[in-house]
Structures are given as structure tokens and as C-alpha cells.
Amino acid sequence: MKDEDLDEAQLLSRKNLLMIADLVATCALGENSGAESICCTVFSMDELIRIVSHDNISIYCKRPFMKFLVSVYLEDEGKKKAQLLRNK
């Protein structure tokens, strides 16, 4: 759905969702495993992949969800793998 097809309340709701997704993704950055585990309950990896791979969603709207995916799921997996390699 394009922005011009939405009424003012829907645009505000979309804007709020994007800002909240970005804020929560920012909280999960770095060495904050507590925030990361809480974030996993907000969006599943499958939900995020569906959003970022959807053709009808603009890149502007995908950005917070891509940040969320990387900071909560992908960055954490990279840290775990690096730690395993260091411990060998």
C-alpha cells in the first residue's frame, strides 16, 4: 500500500511502528543480551525476512526492520561463532 493511499491515522501508525522498530533495534546493539532476548519476542526472524523481502514495501520502510534483523539476530549469531572459534 502506497503512502498516498493511506489516511492520516494510518500514516501516523506506520510512522510510529517504524520508529519503535528502529528504537528497539538500537537497544539491542552491542553487548546487551537482555535486550536482545526481549527483542526476539517482538518480531520473529521469519516475520522480519518477510518484511524485508516484500516487493511492495519501500526501502525506507524496510530500513528499521533490516536494522532489527541484523542487531537482534544476525549480529548475535556472528558474535557466538567468533567466540566459538576463539575458544578452540
Steps between C-alpha positions, in 0.01 A plus 500: 500500500643835398509798736259699285239223548509537881306741716671713765444252785644213297804707406557587865465134599752397236741774608468392864564135412813595305631717784433231763668230288803727459512584871477136608769402247726772640449366852623158386827633356821409675543267795145515633381140506202584723366744243573254219297225666206736557522620140464142377148503642405812300564371147601151393775458245242365254284812538798725442612307193149523355498877556844572353444274200151632416494673160227753586670645808728796436863484607430792735247286687724191491802674658396476868410135453834426330675670791292291741583179315873572502529632856280237665552185297794518261753699702441275800561186293823647368617573856422143608690350206800728560506405867487128414794542263702683767432227755633220274 
